[in-house]
Amino acid sequence: RIWKIAQALYRGASGDSRWGVDAVHDLSKIDKWFLSRLFPIATASADENLWKQLSQAISSTNDISCPNLKEQFLRLKKLGFSDKQIATRCNATETAVRTTRLSLGVEPCVKQIDTLAGEFAAATNYLYTTYHGDEDDDDDDSARAHRGGRKMARGGVLVLGSGPYRIGSSVEFDWCAVSAMRALRAAGARGIMINCNPETVSTDYDVSDRLYFEELSLERVLDVYDREGVDVGVVVSMGGQIPQNLAVPLDKAGAHVLGTRPAMIDAAEDRSKFSALMDKAGVKQPRWAELESEEAAITFAKSVGYPVLVRPSYVLSGAAMAVCRDEQGLLDHLHKAKDVSKEHPVVVSKFVRGARELEVDAVAKDGQVICAALHEHIEDAGVHSGDATLMLPPQTLSAYALQRARDATREIAKSLQISGPLNVQFLIGGREGPPGSNELDGSFESMNAVRVIECNLRASRSVPFVSKSTGVDFADVATRVLAGYPVAPTDPDHPLPPLYPSSTEHIRPKNFVAVKAPMFSFARLRGADPTLGVEMASTGEVACFGADAHEAFLKAYLSTNTKLPKKGDAVLLSFAAPYAHRALAPAYQLYELGYRLYATQNTADYLNQRSVPCEKVAFPTDESTQDALDAAEVLKDGSVRLVVNLHSPESQRLADNYLIRRTAADYHIALITNTQLFETLAIALARHNHGDFLALKPASLFHHYKMEKNEDAWTDVDEFH
């Protein structure tokens, strides 16, 4: 709708009398006050003489004496045109526009956010930039030198936050940015933060010395960098993908990027460069090819066999990444990937079926890893790491596989000369092709293969989880490396966990397992398909500790506000044929636990034939089975408290499976769509039913305090908890 409104206003500004503020108001009922603020933007955009004049001035390196050029530039900036937008209209570079603008003296003022509503003089460090002002607001003039009446900057370190909350960029990176700022200020550095989300901890008034509520764009970051006179450098590796994407542009603009060199960051983010670098370093990876043409992509896919994975570069949360199982799907997703990653290559790689996924969060200094933690996904590869359920330390992988992953991490850190945080993701095992002639009894060559799939030279979203589980703040350690400060653990009782533990005593966490489970908001996203894939969908996470993996998993799963079935409740099962054999055992465990089982037709036939009693229900769109219960109806009547829908892309009932998942989400019924999660949940429920998990027998807070010994309490006996 907003694009249609813009188009109408542009037509009105271009002289089409049928369109304008009144016409748009009549059709949209949007108040004219707002439309009258938008119309000048359309008017300026339609002024071809203005853009011609600006284009000539920007392209001229010696003469910018066009009449009223400064006023015209200032007018555009007040209307909200960015340097990048102006560059696009003038067929110039953003750098050229910025150079021209600064030579004209067109710079934003720094204003202070009035946190006291004008009642008293505000003294907070909340700042923003604007072109609607004649002078800066500053409560600390004495700390600034003056030259020619202009306030000069004071230096320090600039930390880029995560920007607005969205799927893939959330509180995890806010935590990292805050840890970075605390480490810098503890070392005596002046800290400046840019972050535009007022709900984050990083925007608390006492976190940084100067806080700018601004967008994370190249133009705005350079404005703050220059105005504050940043003399140590800028931290781009703590706020996630958005600030990371600014590393190379900032470096080219002359800003000093702390930590790993921007050229190496580009080598890791650019899928083609990274894959070539891994080949050179001898680090194994799935077979890959850079997209040069649709024909080349199709030829590659045929040579390695479907499915293949389309992987754009410089994207957030797996955007436009997709598993393609046929030629048409490949062509469809190639177009989408190129739209998302227009300036960077798209790589097509072989998708490895049945592989486990392992991640390494680490900090390196001058190419040497100084601390690391390995964690395993419960789900097989194919689920985005932000949606996966993580186990720390790994629980099912062999010592051989873990050691090969450590070796590869060491080589990657050395090849990229990393100084700062890194996150490496590996595939463990799995099949790339058909069975070979020397494979017997489930033994095949690639079952022990360790392949790297990507490396992020920034703090990952799992850094807070790893830090709290190991007792070492990885963000703090990484920041000290970035800024060149001495690296030492903040807690002497928790030394830095090495990449190569000398014994099991050095593997952390010790004596317990930590599990991180994702949280989803599918019930609030009308029409969204509640399923897991290579593109991230979760909107939160919960981490819990347990004596073992199943106890920690059940705690975390329950903490996501999931309501699990009680004895006598019903469970609806629907398996695609490829998953039926693996789902048989957990289905039987649910039957043993006393749950009533419903199943769709083929699933019910399969289970009943194998002595797992269940009642058959029809798919929602079936009309020929009038006597059978309808799957959607049994979900709506409240008797079903858990849905297990293991669907396959090759399924002939895609619409029905979607309706089952969507109904479960709409009625807040626990939903499992992954085979490995189903297995883990069934075992955890069975063990809980047998009384194995003492920690899952909660008492009320009152009774807990009553039973607690005085010497174990963290407060005084008479103190209110």
Secondary structure as the mmCIF struct_conf table of DSSP 4:
data_model
#
loop_
_struct_conf.conf_type_id
_struct_conf.id
_struct_conf.beg_label_comp_id
_struct_conf.beg_label_asym_id
_struct_conf.beg_label_seq_id
_struct_conf.end_label_comp_id
_struct_conf.end_label_asym_id
_struct_conf.end_label_seq_id
HELX_RH_AL_P HELX_RH_AL_P1 ILE A 2 ALA A 13
TURN_TY1_P TURN_TY1_P1 SER A 14 GLY A 15
TURN_TY1_P TURN_TY1_P2 SER A 17 ARG A 18
BEND BEND1 GLY A 20 GLY A 20
HELX_RH_AL_P HELX_RH_AL_P2 VAL A 21 SER A 28
HELX_RH_AL_P HELX_RH_AL_P3 LYS A 32 SER A 45
TURN_TY1_P TURN_TY1_P3 ALA A 46 ALA A 46
HELX_RH_AL_P HELX_RH_AL_P4 GLU A 48 SER A 59
BEND BEND2 THR A 61 ASN A 62
TURN_TY1_P TURN_TY1_P4 PRO A 67 ASN A 68
HELX_RH_AL_P HELX_RH_AL_P5 LEU A 69 LEU A 79
TURN_TY1_P TURN_TY1_P5 GLY A 80 GLY A 80
HELX_RH_AL_P HELX_RH_AL_P6 ASP A 83 ARG A 89
TURN_TY1_P TURN_TY1_P6 CYS A 90 ASN A 91
HELX_RH_AL_P HELX_RH_AL_P7 GLU A 94 SER A 103
TURN_TY1_P TURN_TY1_P7 LEU A 104 GLY A 105
HELX_LH_PP_P HELX_LH_PP_P1 PRO A 108 PRO A 108
STRN STRN1 CYS A 109 GLN A 112
TURN_TY1_P TURN_TY1_P8 THR A 115 GLY A 118
BEND BEND3 GLU A 119 PHE A 120
STRN STRN2 TYR A 126 THR A 130
BEND BEND4 TYR A 131 HIS A 132
BEND BEND5 ASP A 134 GLU A 135
BEND BEND6 ASP A 139 ASP A 139
HELX_RH_3T_P HELX_RH_3T_P1 ASP A 141 ALA A 143
BEND BEND7 ARG A 144 ARG A 144
STRN STRN3 HIS A 146 ARG A 147
TURN_TY1_P TURN_TY1_P9 GLY A 148 GLY A 149
STRN STRN4 ARG A 150 LYS A 151
HELX_LH_PP_P HELX_LH_PP_P2 MET A 152 ALA A 153
STRN STRN5 VAL A 157 LEU A 160
BEND BEND8 PRO A 164 PRO A 164
STRN STRN6 ARG A 166 ARG A 166
TURN_TY1_P TURN_TY1_P10 ILE A 167 GLY A 168
STRN STRN7 SER A 169 SER A 169
BEND BEND9 SER A 170 SER A 170
HELX_RH_AL_P HELX_RH_AL_P8 VAL A 171 ALA A 186
TURN_TY1_P TURN_TY1_P11 ALA A 187 GLY A 188
STRN STRN8 GLY A 191 ILE A 194
TURN_TY1_P TURN_TY1_P12 PRO A 198 GLU A 199
BEND BEND10 THR A 200 THR A 200
HELX_RH_3T_P HELX_RH_3T_P2 VAL A 201 THR A 203
BEND BEND11 ASP A 204 ASP A 204
TURN_TY1_P TURN_TY1_P13 TYR A 205 VAL A 207
BEND BEND12 ASP A 209 ASP A 209
STRN STRN9 ARG A 210 TYR A 212
HELX_RH_AL_P HELX_RH_AL_P9 LEU A 218 GLU A 228
TURN_TY1_P TURN_TY1_P14 GLY A 229 GLY A 229
BEND BEND13 VAL A 232 VAL A 232
STRN STRN10 GLY A 233 VAL A 235
BEND BEND14 SER A 237 GLY A 239
HELX_RH_AL_P HELX_RH_AL_P10 GLN A 241 GLN A 244
TURN_TY1_P TURN_TY1_P15 ASN A 245 LEU A 246
HELX_RH_AL_P HELX_RH_AL_P11 ALA A 247 LYS A 252
TURN_TY1_P TURN_TY1_P16 ALA A 253 GLY A 254
STRN STRN11 VAL A 257 VAL A 257
BEND BEND15 GLY A 259 THR A 260
HELX_RH_AL_P HELX_RH_AL_P12 PRO A 262 GLU A 269
BEND BEND16 ASP A 270 ASP A 270
HELX_RH_AL_P HELX_RH_AL_P13 ARG A 271 ALA A 281
TURN_TY1_P TURN_TY1_P17 GLY A 282 GLY A 282
STRN STRN12 TRP A 288 GLU A 290
BEND BEND17 GLU A 292 GLU A 292
HELX_RH_AL_P HELX_RH_AL_P14 GLU A 294 VAL A 304
BEND BEND18 TYR A 306 TYR A 306
STRN STRN13 VAL A 308 PRO A 312
BEND BEND19 SER A 313 TYR A 314
BEND BEND20 LEU A 316 LEU A 316
TURN_TY1_P TURN_TY1_P18 SER A 317 ALA A 320
STRN STRN14 ALA A 322 CYS A 324
BEND BEND21 ASP A 326 ASP A 326
HELX_RH_AL_P HELX_RH_AL_P15 GLU A 327 VAL A 340
BEND BEND22 SER A 341 SER A 341
TURN_TY1_P TURN_TY1_P19 LYS A 342 GLU A 343
BEND BEND23 HIS A 344 HIS A 344
STRN STRN15 VAL A 346 LYS A 350
HELX_LH_PP_P HELX_LH_PP_P3 PHE A 351 VAL A 352
STRN STRN16 ARG A 353 ARG A 353
TURN_TY1_P TURN_TY1_P20 GLY A 354 GLY A 354
STRN STRN17 ARG A 356 LYS A 365
TURN_TY1_P TURN_TY1_P21 ASP A 366 GLY A 367
STRN STRN18 GLN A 368 HIS A 377
BEND BEND24 ILE A 378 GLU A 379
HELX_LH_PP_P HELX_LH_PP_P4 ASP A 380 ASP A 380
TURN_TY1_P TURN_TY1_P22 ALA A 381 GLY A 382
BEND BEND25 VAL A 383 VAL A 383
TURN_TY1_P TURN_TY1_P23 SER A 385 ASP A 387
BEND BEND26 ALA A 388 ALA A 388
HELX_LH_PP_P HELX_LH_PP_P5 THR A 389 THR A 389
STRN STRN19 LEU A 390 LEU A 392
BEND BEND27 PRO A 393 PRO A 393
BEND BEND28 GLN A 395 LEU A 397
HELX_RH_AL_P HELX_RH_AL_P16 ALA A 399 LEU A 416
TURN_TY1_P TURN_TY1_P24 GLN A 417 GLN A 417
STRN STRN20 GLY A 420 ILE A 428
BEND BEND29 GLY A 429 GLY A 429
STRN STRN21 ARG A 431 ARG A 431
BEND BEND30 GLU A 432 PRO A 434
HELX_LH_PP_P HELX_LH_PP_P6 PRO A 435 GLY A 436
TURN_TY1_P TURN_TY1_P25 SER A 437 ASN A 438
STRN STRN22 LEU A 440 LEU A 440
TURN_TY1_P TURN_TY1_P26 ASP A 441 GLY A 442
STRN STRN23 SER A 443 SER A 443
HELX_RH_3T_P HELX_RH_3T_P3 GLU A 445 ASN A 448
STRN STRN24 VAL A 450 ASN A 456
BEND BEND31 LEU A 457 ARG A 458
TURN_TY1_P TURN_TY1_P27 ARG A 461 SER A 462
HELX_RH_AL_P HELX_RH_AL_P17 VAL A 463 THR A 470
TURN_TY1_P TURN_TY1_P28 GLY A 471 GLY A 471
HELX_RH_AL_P HELX_RH_AL_P18 PHE A 474 ALA A 483
TURN_TY1_P TURN_TY1_P29 GLY A 484 GLY A 484
HELX_LH_PP_P HELX_LH_PP_P7 TYR A 485 VAL A 487
BEND BEND32 THR A 490 ASP A 491
TURN_TY1_P TURN_TY1_P30 PRO A 492 ASP A 493
BEND BEND33 HIS A 494 HIS A 494
HELX_LH_PP_P HELX_LH_PP_P8 PRO A 495 PRO A 498
BEND BEND34 LEU A 499 TYR A 500
BEND BEND35 SER A 502 SER A 503
HELX_RH_3T_P HELX_RH_3T_P4 THR A 504 HIS A 506
BEND BEND36 ILE A 507 PRO A 509
BEND BEND37 ASN A 511 PHE A 512
STRN STRN25 VAL A 513 MET A 519
HELX_RH_3T_P HELX_RH_3T_P5 PHE A 522 ARG A 524
BEND BEND38 LEU A 525 LEU A 525
TURN_TY1_P TURN_TY1_P31 ARG A 526 GLY A 527
BEND BEND39 VAL A 534 GLU A 535
STRN STRN26 GLY A 540 GLY A 546
BEND BEND40 ALA A 547 ASP A 548
HELX_RH_AL_P HELX_RH_AL_P19 ALA A 549 SER A 559
TURN_TY1_P TURN_TY1_P32 THR A 560 ASN A 561
HELX_LH_PP_P HELX_LH_PP_P9 LEU A 564 LYS A 566
TURN_TY1_P TURN_TY1_P33 LYS A 567 GLY A 568
STRN STRN27 ALA A 570 PHE A 575
HELX_RH_AL_P HELX_RH_AL_P20 ALA A 577 GLU A 592
TURN_TY1_P TURN_TY1_P34 LEU A 593 GLY A 594
STRN STRN28 ARG A 596 THR A 600
HELX_RH_AL_P HELX_RH_AL_P21 GLN A 601 GLN A 609
TURN_TY1_P TURN_TY1_P35 ARG A 610 SER A 611
STRN STRN29 GLU A 615 ALA A 618
TURN_TY1_P TURN_TY1_P36 PRO A 620 THR A 621
BEND BEND41 SER A 624 SER A 624
TURN_TY1_P TURN_TY1_P37 GLN A 626 ASP A 627
BEND BEND42 ALA A 628 ALA A 628
STRN STRN30 LEU A 629 ASP A 630
HELX_RH_AL_P HELX_RH_AL_P22 ALA A 631 LYS A 636
TURN_TY1_P TURN_TY1_P38 ASP A 637 GLY A 638
STRN STRN31 VAL A 640 LEU A 646
TURN_TY1_P TURN_TY1_P39 PRO A 649 GLU A 650
BEND BEND43 GLN A 652 GLN A 652
HELX_RH_AL_P HELX_RH_AL_P23 LEU A 654 ASP A 666
TURN_TY1_P TURN_TY1_P40 TYR A 667 HIS A 668
STRN STRN32 ALA A 670 ILE A 672
HELX_RH_AL_P HELX_RH_AL_P24 THR A 675 ASN A 689
TURN_TY1_P TURN_TY1_P41 HIS A 690 GLY A 691
HELX_RH_3T_P HELX_RH_3T_P6 LEU A 694 LEU A 696
HELX_RH_AL_P HELX_RH_AL_P25 LEU A 701 MET A 707
BEND BEND44 GLU A 708 GLU A 708
HELX_RH_3T_P HELX_RH_3T_P7 ASN A 710 ASP A 712
BEND BEND45 TRP A 714 THR A 715
TURN_TY1_P TURN_TY1_P42 VAL A 717 ASP A 718
BEND BEND46 GLU A 719 GLU A 719
#
